[in-house]
Amino acid sequence: MFVLVAVIAPLGGCVDTFKGSNVQLDLSPVMPVQASPGATPRTGEVPANVHFTFYAFDEGTDSQGNPVGRLYAVQDFEIHRIVDLSSPCYIDVGEHVPHPGLHVSQFAKVIAADTGYSYSPGTGIDLANPPPGATQQQMIDAATAQQRMLNVAALASDTGIAVVSSASAGNYPGVAADCTDTTKLPPPTCTDDASNARRLALCQAAWKADPSYFEGTDRVLTAPLNGITHGFVDGTNPINLAPVGGAQFFVDEHLDHFTGYAIYQQTDGATGTGMLLLFGIPTSPTRGVIHVHMTNATSPLAADVAIFANLDEDTTTF
């Protein structure tokens, strides 16, 4: 896996080069994902209030000449399912959507009402029995809504896509008990225009206050509703069975000359480094690329890392 870094400057001008490093991660499919906020973690999940940190490690001596090891925190990140149906802000946003602020879990139900189709929670839209006088566009809208909900269920499942995202210790405001309480986020089942508008405003306010808090969407997998997508855990897109994987960070540090690299799992706000998850020793750089195979001593968890260090002094050519 290679990255091409190019700097093109117009005549008469100059561009400052990036002096840090590029870290590329291929995380194994068994990498644990965050549970939904408030939910008890299931097998393969970690609590919602944790994050992961990529560390660089080196060995040296203290002032008395005793050998010591030093850890340098390089990048925090989290791992989420790309969509979370239980999130109160998994909503539709933008001028192109028919109901801005609508919770996506209710999309098929609302489109069925818009187009005159019958709907049941168990089977969805009754596409086999279109309403009398249904237009071609209404049939398309109903079928598209039904397929969307199948896609969402696949993406939200244990075999769906896991995204490597920005890290945040934040959370959303509380959810109201019913649609009449206008002081909190409306429950997902509130689909009237006023509830959708209030949900949209409150979610966007939360995103503005915490730009790192991740909220994914099924519409554009690489463009979340909030937060940053750094890439994906190795796996398969359940919708089209295409392989996905690979994440990267650009960091300010020069990451050469370290003797090891590690990923720790840590509770948000806690002190110390947390629990060691993965560790690896770098191999000799090949044409400026540092390779690290990271493993866990007691599980099949693994990762492969490629580090392009000192990008301002990169001698690698292609």
DRENZA-518410 format. One record per residue (C-alpha): residue number from 1; x, y negated, z; residue in three letters. Coordinates in nm, 3 decimals. Layout:
N
@k:NUM c1:X c2:Y c3:Z r:ala
...
% end
This chain:
318
@k:1 c1:0.000 c2:0.000 c3:0.000 r:met
@k:2 c1:0.157 c2:-0.326 c3:-0.114 r:phe
@k:3 c1:0.069 c2:-0.692 c3:-0.092 r:val
@k:4 c1:0.172 c2:-0.950 c3:-0.346 r:leu
@k:5 c1:0.243 c2:-1.293 c3:-0.204 r:val
@k:6 c1:0.270 c2:-1.569 c3:-0.459 r:ala
@k:7 c1:0.314 c2:-1.942 c3:-0.412 r:val
@k:8 c1:0.243 c2:-2.163 c3:-0.711 r:ile
@k:9 c1:0.313 c2:-2.534 c3:-0.681 r:ala
@k:10 c1:0.206 c2:-2.802 c3:-0.929 r:pro
@k:11 c1:0.474 c2:-3.010 c3:-1.095 r:leu
@k:12 c1:0.589 c2:-3.289 c3:-0.869 r:gly
@k:13 c1:0.457 c2:-3.123 c3:-0.550 r:gly
@k:14 c1:0.559 c2:-2.862 c3:-0.295 r:cys
@k:15 c1:0.392 c2:-2.590 c3:-0.091 r:val
@k:16 c1:0.510 c2:-2.477 c3:0.253 r:asp
@k:17 c1:0.561 c2:-2.102 c3:0.259 r:thr
@k:18 c1:0.398 c2:-1.882 c3:0.523 r:phe
@k:19 c1:0.665 c2:-1.787 c3:0.778 r:lys
@k:20 c1:0.486 c2:-1.506 c3:0.959 r:gly
@k:21 c1:0.408 c2:-1.142 c3:0.883 r:ser
@k:22 c1:0.136 c2:-0.938 c3:0.719 r:asn
@k:23 c1:0.019 c2:-0.632 c3:0.914 r:val
@k:24 c1:-0.179 c2:-0.370 c3:0.721 r:gln
@k:25 c1:-0.363 c2:-0.098 c3:0.915 r:leu
@k:26 c1:-0.513 c2:0.229 c3:0.799 r:asp
@k:27 c1:-0.711 c2:0.355 c3:1.100 r:leu
@k:28 c1:-0.831 c2:0.716 c3:1.112 r:ser
@k:29 c1:-1.206 c2:0.785 c3:1.087 r:pro
@k:30 c1:-1.221 c2:0.892 c3:1.453 r:val
@k:31 c1:-1.128 c2:0.543 c3:1.574 r:met
@k:32 c1:-1.389 c2:0.454 c3:1.841 r:pro
@k:33 c1:-1.643 c2:0.182 c3:1.769 r:val
@k:34 c1:-1.808 c2:-0.062 c3:2.009 r:gln
@k:35 c1:-2.144 c2:0.036 c3:2.153 r:ala
@k:36 c1:-2.432 c2:-0.207 c3:2.118 r:ser
@k:37 c1:-2.440 c2:-0.469 c3:2.398 r:pro
@k:38 c1:-2.622 c2:-0.328 c3:2.698 r:gly
@k:39 c1:-2.616 c2:0.030 c3:2.566 r:ala
@k:40 c1:-2.439 c2:0.322 c3:2.732 r:thr
@k:41 c1:-2.151 c2:0.431 c3:2.508 r:pro
@k:42 c1:-2.208 c2:0.759 c3:2.327 r:arg
@k:43 c1:-1.944 c2:1.002 c3:2.203 r:thr
@k:44 c1:-1.707 c2:0.815 c3:1.974 r:gly
@k:45 c1:-1.796 c2:0.476 c3:2.124 r:glu
@k:46 c1:-1.635 c2:0.238 c3:2.371 r:val
@k:47 c1:-1.822 c2:-0.019 c3:2.583 r:pro
@k:48 c1:-1.932 c2:-0.338 c3:2.413 r:ala
@k:49 c1:-1.715 c2:-0.548 c3:2.645 r:asn
@k:50 c1:-1.378 c2:-0.418 c3:2.524 r:val
@k:51 c1:-1.136 c2:-0.510 c3:2.248 r:his
@k:52 c1:-0.819 c2:-0.369 c3:2.097 r:phe
@k:53 c1:-0.479 c2:-0.540 c3:2.085 r:thr
@k:54 c1:-0.194 c2:-0.468 c3:1.847 r:phe
@k:55 c1:0.140 c2:-0.500 c3:2.029 r:tyr
@k:56 c1:0.504 c2:-0.511 c3:1.925 r:ala
@k:57 c1:0.747 c2:-0.343 c3:2.166 r:phe
@k:58 c1:1.119 c2:-0.380 c3:2.219 r:asp
@k:59 c1:1.379 c2:-0.265 c3:2.469 r:glu
@k:60 c1:1.628 c2:-0.483 c3:2.650 r:gly
@k:61 c1:1.774 c2:-0.551 c3:2.993 r:thr
@k:62 c1:1.676 c2:-0.772 c3:3.282 r:asp
@k:63 c1:1.902 c2:-1.023 c3:3.459 r:ser
@k:64 c1:2.067 c2:-0.738 c3:3.653 r:gln
@k:65 c1:2.135 c2:-0.536 c3:3.342 r:gly
@k:66 c1:1.861 c2:-0.281 c3:3.406 r:asn
@k:67 c1:1.680 c2:-0.143 c3:3.098 r:pro
@k:68 c1:1.331 c2:-0.285 c3:3.049 r:val
@k:69 c1:1.063 c2:-0.264 c3:2.785 r:gly
@k:70 c1:0.870 c2:-0.569 c3:2.666 r:arg
@k:71 c1:0.528 c2:-0.583 c3:2.498 r:leu
@k:72 c1:0.428 c2:-0.876 c3:2.278 r:tyr
@k:73 c1:0.057 c2:-0.920 c3:2.200 r:ala
@k:74 c1:0.021 c2:-0.980 c3:1.827 r:val
@k:75 c1:-0.350 c2:-0.955 c3:1.737 r:gln
@k:76 c1:-0.680 c2:-0.885 c3:1.912 r:asp
@k:77 c1:-0.956 c2:-0.710 c3:1.717 r:phe
@k:78 c1:-1.276 c2:-0.514 c3:1.762 r:glu
@k:79 c1:-1.436 c2:-0.228 c3:1.572 r:ile
@k:80 c1:-1.809 c2:-0.229 c3:1.504 r:his
@k:81 c1:-2.059 c2:-0.047 c3:1.290 r:arg
@k:82 c1:-2.109 c2:-0.283 c3:1.003 r:ile
@k:83 c1:-2.475 c2:-0.325 c3:1.094 r:val
@k:84 c1:-2.637 c2:-0.293 c3:1.435 r:asp
@k:85 c1:-3.016 c2:-0.264 c3:1.422 r:leu
@k:86 c1:-3.039 c2:-0.324 c3:1.797 r:ser
@k:87 c1:-2.873 c2:-0.666 c3:1.773 r:ser
@k:88 c1:-3.130 c2:-0.946 c3:1.823 r:pro
@k:89 c1:-2.951 c2:-1.152 c3:1.556 r:cys
@k:90 c1:-2.931 c2:-0.894 c3:1.279 r:tyr
@k:91 c1:-3.138 c2:-1.124 c3:1.061 r:ile
@k:92 c1:-3.180 c2:-1.247 c3:0.705 r:asp
@k:93 c1:-3.013 c2:-1.581 c3:0.637 r:val
@k:94 c1:-2.997 c2:-1.808 c3:0.333 r:gly
@k:95 c1:-3.212 c2:-1.971 c3:0.069 r:glu
@k:96 c1:-3.219 c2:-1.650 c3:-0.138 r:his
@k:97 c1:-3.401 c2:-1.443 c3:0.127 r:val
@k:98 c1:-3.784 c2:-1.437 c3:0.137 r:pro
@k:99 c1:-3.811 c2:-1.481 c3:0.516 r:his
@k:100 c1:-3.511 c2:-1.658 c3:0.675 r:pro
@k:101 c1:-3.471 c2:-1.556 c3:1.039 r:gly
@k:102 c1:-3.665 c2:-1.230 c3:1.000 r:leu
@k:103 c1:-3.508 c2:-0.941 c3:1.190 r:his
@k:104 c1:-3.395 c2:-0.690 c3:0.927 r:val
@k:105 c1:-3.560 c2:-0.399 c3:1.110 r:ser
@k:106 c1:-3.895 c2:-0.551 c3:1.011 r:gln
@k:107 c1:-3.809 c2:-0.624 c3:0.647 r:phe
@k:108 c1:-4.003 c2:-0.339 c3:0.483 r:ala
@k:109 c1:-4.309 c2:-0.400 c3:0.700 r:lys
@k:110 c1:-4.321 c2:-0.769 c3:0.609 r:val
@k:111 c1:-4.258 c2:-0.711 c3:0.237 r:ile
@k:112 c1:-4.536 c2:-0.451 c3:0.239 r:ala
@k:113 c1:-4.770 c2:-0.715 c3:0.378 r:ala
@k:114 c1:-4.650 c2:-0.966 c3:0.118 r:asp
@k:115 c1:-4.715 c2:-0.727 c3:-0.171 r:thr
@k:116 c1:-5.035 c2:-0.561 c3:-0.043 r:gly
@k:117 c1:-4.889 c2:-0.214 c3:0.011 r:tyr
@k:118 c1:-4.974 c2:0.004 c3:0.309 r:ser
@k:119 c1:-4.698 c2:0.065 c3:0.561 r:tyr
@k:120 c1:-4.639 c2:0.303 c3:0.850 r:ser
@k:121 c1:-4.342 c2:0.298 c3:1.091 r:pro
@k:122 c1:-4.265 c2:0.664 c3:1.027 r:gly
@k:123 c1:-4.263 c2:0.674 c3:0.647 r:thr
@k:124 c1:-4.228 c2:0.309 c3:0.549 r:gly
@k:125 c1:-4.399 c2:0.162 c3:0.242 r:ile
@k:126 c1:-4.646 c2:0.387 c3:0.055 r:asp
@k:127 c1:-4.491 c2:0.336 c3:-0.288 r:leu
@k:128 c1:-4.701 c2:0.613 c3:-0.444 r:ala
@k:129 c1:-5.019 c2:0.410 c3:-0.394 r:asn
@k:130 c1:-4.973 c2:0.051 c3:-0.513 r:pro
@k:131 c1:-5.260 c2:-0.186 c3:-0.436 r:pro
@k:132 c1:-5.509 c2:-0.260 c3:-0.716 r:pro
@k:133 c1:-5.376 c2:-0.527 c3:-0.948 r:gly
@k:134 c1:-5.019 c2:-0.506 c3:-0.817 r:ala
@k:135 c1:-4.779 c2:-0.686 c3:-1.048 r:thr
@k:136 c1:-4.455 c2:-0.538 c3:-1.176 r:gln
@k:137 c1:-4.262 c2:-0.778 c3:-0.954 r:gln
@k:138 c1:-4.457 c2:-0.671 c3:-0.646 r:gln
@k:139 c1:-4.380 c2:-0.306 c3:-0.724 r:met
@k:140 c1:-4.011 c2:-0.390 c3:-0.760 r:ile
@k:141 c1:-4.010 c2:-0.589 c3:-0.436 r:asp
@k:142 c1:-4.174 c2:-0.304 c3:-0.244 r:ala
@k:143 c1:-3.940 c2:-0.039 c3:-0.383 r:ala
@k:144 c1:-3.636 c2:-0.257 c3:-0.319 r:thr
@k:145 c1:-3.744 c2:-0.315 c3:0.042 r:ala
@k:146 c1:-3.793 c2:0.057 c3:0.099 r:gln
@k:147 c1:-3.449 c2:0.138 c3:-0.044 r:gln
@k:148 c1:-3.290 c2:-0.138 c3:0.160 r:arg
@k:149 c1:-3.414 c2:0.014 c3:0.484 r:met
@k:150 c1:-3.274 c2:0.355 c3:0.382 r:leu
@k:151 c1:-2.938 c2:0.187 c3:0.317 r:asn
@k:152 c1:-2.948 c2:0.004 c3:0.650 r:val
@k:153 c1:-3.020 c2:0.326 c3:0.838 r:ala
@k:154 c1:-2.724 c2:0.495 c3:0.666 r:ala
@k:155 c1:-2.486 c2:0.207 c3:0.738 r:leu
@k:156 c1:-2.593 c2:0.193 c3:1.104 r:ala
@k:157 c1:-2.548 c2:0.568 c3:1.159 r:ser
@k:158 c1:-2.251 c2:0.746 c3:1.314 r:asp
@k:159 c1:-2.127 c2:0.823 c3:0.962 r:thr
@k:160 c1:-2.170 c2:0.466 c3:0.841 r:gly
@k:161 c1:-1.901 c2:0.207 c3:0.781 r:ile
@k:162 c1:-1.690 c2:0.085 c3:1.074 r:ala
@k:163 c1:-1.552 c2:-0.266 c3:1.035 r:val
@k:164 c1:-1.234 c2:-0.411 c3:1.188 r:val
@k:165 c1:-1.344 c2:-0.754 c3:1.305 r:ser
@k:166 c1:-1.246 c2:-1.060 c3:1.504 r:ser
@k:167 c1:-1.266 c2:-1.022 c3:1.882 r:ala
@k:168 c1:-1.494 c2:-1.213 c3:2.118 r:ser
@k:169 c1:-1.605 c2:-1.178 c3:2.479 r:ala
@k:170 c1:-1.933 c2:-1.358 c3:2.408 r:gly
@k:171 c1:-2.291 c2:-1.239 c3:2.380 r:asn
@k:172 c1:-2.630 c2:-1.365 c3:2.266 r:tyr
@k:173 c1:-2.892 c2:-1.547 c3:2.474 r:pro
@k:174 c1:-3.161 c2:-1.335 c3:2.637 r:gly
@k:175 c1:-3.448 c2:-1.184 c3:2.441 r:val
@k:176 c1:-3.802 c2:-1.281 c3:2.536 r:ala
@k:177 c1:-4.058 c2:-1.023 c3:2.652 r:ala
@k:178 c1:-4.306 c2:-1.127 c3:2.384 r:asp
@k:179 c1:-4.366 c2:-1.373 c3:2.101 r:cys
@k:180 c1:-4.518 c2:-1.641 c3:2.324 r:thr
@k:181 c1:-4.200 c2:-1.716 c3:2.520 r:asp
@k:182 c1:-4.029 c2:-1.994 c3:2.325 r:thr
@k:183 c1:-3.733 c2:-2.030 c3:2.565 r:thr
@k:184 c1:-3.547 c2:-1.717 c3:2.447 r:lys
@k:185 c1:-3.477 c2:-1.521 c3:2.132 r:leu
@k:186 c1:-3.798 c2:-1.370 c3:1.994 r:pro
@k:187 c1:-3.811 c2:-0.988 c3:2.000 r:pro
@k:188 c1:-3.740 c2:-0.828 c3:1.660 r:pro
@k:189 c1:-4.107 c2:-0.735 c3:1.620 r:thr
@k:190 c1:-4.211 c2:-1.102 c3:1.613 r:cys
@k:191 c1:-4.239 c2:-1.173 c3:1.240 r:thr
@k:192 c1:-4.450 c2:-1.488 c3:1.221 r:asp
@k:193 c1:-4.295 c2:-1.797 c3:1.063 r:asp
@k:194 c1:-4.250 c2:-1.979 c3:1.396 r:ala
@k:195 c1:-4.070 c2:-1.682 c3:1.554 r:ser
@k:196 c1:-3.847 c2:-1.639 c3:1.249 r:asn
@k:197 c1:-3.756 c2:-2.008 c3:1.253 r:ala
@k:198 c1:-3.680 c2:-2.001 c3:1.627 r:arg
@k:199 c1:-3.473 c2:-1.682 c3:1.594 r:arg
@k:200 c1:-3.278 c2:-1.833 c3:1.304 r:leu
@k:201 c1:-3.204 c2:-2.153 c3:1.496 r:ala
@k:202 c1:-3.096 c2:-1.975 c3:1.816 r:leu
@k:203 c1:-2.877 c2:-1.722 c3:1.637 r:cys
@k:204 c1:-2.707 c2:-1.988 c3:1.426 r:gln
@k:205 c1:-2.646 c2:-2.197 c3:1.738 r:ala
@k:206 c1:-2.484 c2:-1.894 c3:1.905 r:ala
@k:207 c1:-2.266 c2:-1.835 c3:1.600 r:trp
@k:208 c1:-2.159 c2:-2.197 c3:1.588 r:lys
@k:209 c1:-2.065 c2:-2.185 c3:1.957 r:ala
@k:210 c1:-1.863 c2:-1.863 c3:1.911 r:asp
@k:211 c1:-1.732 c2:-1.825 c3:1.552 r:pro
@k:212 c1:-1.545 c2:-1.504 c3:1.643 r:ser
@k:213 c1:-1.852 c2:-1.310 c3:1.761 r:tyr
@k:214 c1:-1.916 c2:-1.045 c3:1.497 r:phe
@k:215 c1:-2.254 c2:-0.993 c3:1.333 r:glu
@k:216 c1:-2.250 c2:-0.790 c3:1.014 r:gly
@k:217 c1:-2.501 c2:-0.761 c3:0.733 r:thr
@k:218 c1:-2.597 c2:-0.501 c3:0.476 r:asp
@k:219 c1:-2.628 c2:-0.760 c3:0.200 r:arg
@k:220 c1:-2.256 c2:-0.834 c3:0.148 r:val
@k:221 c1:-2.037 c2:-0.591 c3:0.340 r:leu
@k:222 c1:-1.727 c2:-0.813 c3:0.337 r:thr
@k:223 c1:-1.910 c2:-1.134 c3:0.433 r:ala
@k:224 c1:-2.058 c2:-1.100 c3:0.784 r:pro
@k:225 c1:-2.322 c2:-1.333 c3:0.923 r:leu
@k:226 c1:-2.064 c2:-1.439 c3:1.181 r:asn
@k:227 c1:-1.709 c2:-1.354 c3:1.277 r:gly
@k:228 c1:-1.428 c2:-1.232 c3:1.055 r:ile
@k:229 c1:-1.396 c2:-0.904 c3:0.867 r:thr
@k:230 c1:-1.032 c2:-0.792 c3:0.865 r:his
@k:231 c1:-1.115 c2:-0.471 c3:0.677 r:gly
@k:232 c1:-1.257 c2:-0.128 c3:0.748 r:phe
@k:233 c1:-1.174 c2:0.195 c3:0.926 r:val
@k:234 c1:-1.096 c2:0.477 c3:0.683 r:asp
@k:235 c1:-1.416 c2:0.649 c3:0.580 r:gly
@k:236 c1:-1.687 c2:0.668 c3:0.314 r:thr
@k:237 c1:-1.963 c2:0.430 c3:0.216 r:asn
@k:238 c1:-2.276 c2:0.642 c3:0.280 r:pro
@k:239 c1:-2.469 c2:0.457 c3:0.009 r:ile
@k:240 c1:-2.244 c2:0.535 c3:-0.288 r:asn
@k:241 c1:-1.988 c2:0.776 c3:-0.130 r:leu
@k:242 c1:-1.703 c2:0.544 c3:-0.228 r:ala
@k:243 c1:-1.396 c2:0.556 c3:-0.001 r:pro
@k:244 c1:-1.342 c2:0.255 c3:0.224 r:val
@k:245 c1:-1.062 c2:0.165 c3:0.460 r:gly
@k:246 c1:-0.768 c2:-0.060 c3:0.520 r:gly
@k:247 c1:-0.747 c2:-0.374 c3:0.734 r:ala
@k:248 c1:-0.492 c2:-0.653 c3:0.755 r:gln
@k:249 c1:-0.389 c2:-0.949 c3:0.967 r:phe
@k:250 c1:-0.165 c2:-1.242 c3:0.883 r:phe
@k:251 c1:0.018 c2:-1.339 c3:1.202 r:val
@k:252 c1:0.264 c2:-1.617 c3:1.283 r:asp
@k:253 c1:0.527 c2:-1.389 c3:1.436 r:glu
@k:254 c1:0.827 c2:-1.237 c3:1.257 r:his
@k:255 c1:0.768 c2:-0.868 c3:1.329 r:leu
@k:256 c1:1.103 c2:-0.720 c3:1.240 r:asp
@k:257 c1:1.367 c2:-0.570 c3:1.474 r:his
@k:258 c1:1.110 c2:-0.422 c3:1.714 r:phe
@k:259 c1:1.156 c2:-0.068 c3:1.844 r:thr
@k:260 c1:0.790 c2:0.029 c3:1.859 r:gly
@k:261 c1:0.433 c2:-0.079 c3:1.797 r:tyr
@k:262 c1:0.120 c2:0.003 c3:1.995 r:ala
@k:263 c1:-0.256 c2:-0.045 c3:2.008 r:ile
@k:264 c1:-0.416 c2:-0.082 c3:2.352 r:tyr
@k:265 c1:-0.783 c2:-0.079 c3:2.453 r:gln
@k:266 c1:-0.867 c2:-0.346 c3:2.710 r:gln
@k:267 c1:-1.177 c2:-0.470 c3:2.889 r:thr
@k:268 c1:-1.262 c2:-0.830 c3:2.802 r:asp
@k:269 c1:-1.128 c2:-1.072 c3:3.061 r:gly
@k:270 c1:-0.919 c2:-0.810 c3:3.242 r:ala
@k:271 c1:-0.551 c2:-0.859 c3:3.322 r:thr
@k:272 c1:-0.273 c2:-0.631 c3:3.207 r:gly
@k:273 c1:-0.252 c2:-0.438 c3:2.884 r:thr
@k:274 c1:-0.528 c2:-0.184 c3:2.943 r:gly
@k:275 c1:-0.519 c2:0.173 c3:2.812 r:met
@k:276 c1:-0.261 c2:0.285 c3:2.556 r:leu
@k:277 c1:-0.445 c2:0.418 c3:2.252 r:leu
@k:278 c1:-0.180 c2:0.452 c3:1.980 r:leu
@k:279 c1:0.197 c2:0.422 c3:1.963 r:phe
@k:280 c1:0.456 c2:0.464 c3:1.689 r:gly
@k:281 c1:0.823 c2:0.409 c3:1.610 r:ile
@k:282 c1:0.904 c2:0.218 c3:1.290 r:pro
@k:283 c1:1.095 c2:0.389 c3:1.013 r:thr
@k:284 c1:1.377 c2:0.216 c3:0.828 r:ser
@k:285 c1:1.233 c2:-0.062 c3:0.612 r:pro
@k:286 c1:1.202 c2:0.019 c3:0.244 r:thr
@k:287 c1:1.238 c2:-0.285 c3:0.021 r:arg
@k:288 c1:1.132 c2:-0.512 c3:0.306 r:gly
@k:289 c1:0.837 c2:-0.300 c3:0.425 r:val
@k:290 c1:0.831 c2:-0.158 c3:0.779 r:ile
@k:291 c1:0.627 c2:0.162 c3:0.812 r:his
@k:292 c1:0.485 c2:0.290 c3:1.142 r:val
@k:293 c1:0.291 c2:0.613 c3:1.191 r:his
@k:294 c1:0.095 c2:0.573 c3:1.516 r:met
@k:295 c1:-0.048 c2:0.865 c3:1.712 r:thr
@k:296 c1:-0.226 c2:0.949 c3:2.037 r:asn
@k:297 c1:-0.065 c2:1.216 c3:2.255 r:ala
@k:298 c1:-0.391 c2:1.390 c3:2.346 r:thr
@k:299 c1:-0.629 c2:1.334 c3:2.051 r:ser
@k:300 c1:-0.636 c2:1.334 c3:1.669 r:pro
@k:301 c1:-0.653 c2:0.955 c3:1.672 r:leu
@k:302 c1:-0.392 c2:0.809 c3:1.435 r:ala
@k:303 c1:-0.306 c2:0.506 c3:1.225 r:ala
@k:304 c1:-0.059 c2:0.412 c3:0.955 r:asp
@k:305 c1:0.083 c2:0.060 c3:0.961 r:val
@k:306 c1:0.274 c2:-0.130 c3:0.695 r:ala
@k:307 c1:0.435 c2:-0.455 c3:0.805 r:ile
@k:308 c1:0.563 c2:-0.718 c3:0.567 r:phe
@k:309 c1:0.779 c2:-0.922 c3:0.805 r:ala
@k:310 c1:0.932 c2:-1.267 c3:0.753 r:asn
@k:311 c1:0.726 c2:-1.352 c3:0.448 r:leu
@k:312 c1:0.916 c2:-1.677 c3:0.402 r:asp
@k:313 c1:1.228 c2:-1.470 c3:0.343 r:glu
@k:314 c1:1.067 c2:-1.187 c3:0.146 r:asp
@k:315 c1:1.315 c2:-1.029 c3:-0.092 r:thr
@k:316 c1:1.072 c2:-0.769 c3:-0.222 r:thr
@k:317 c1:0.998 c2:-0.813 c3:-0.592 r:thr
@k:318 c1:0.743 c2:-0.646 c3:-0.813 r:phe
% end
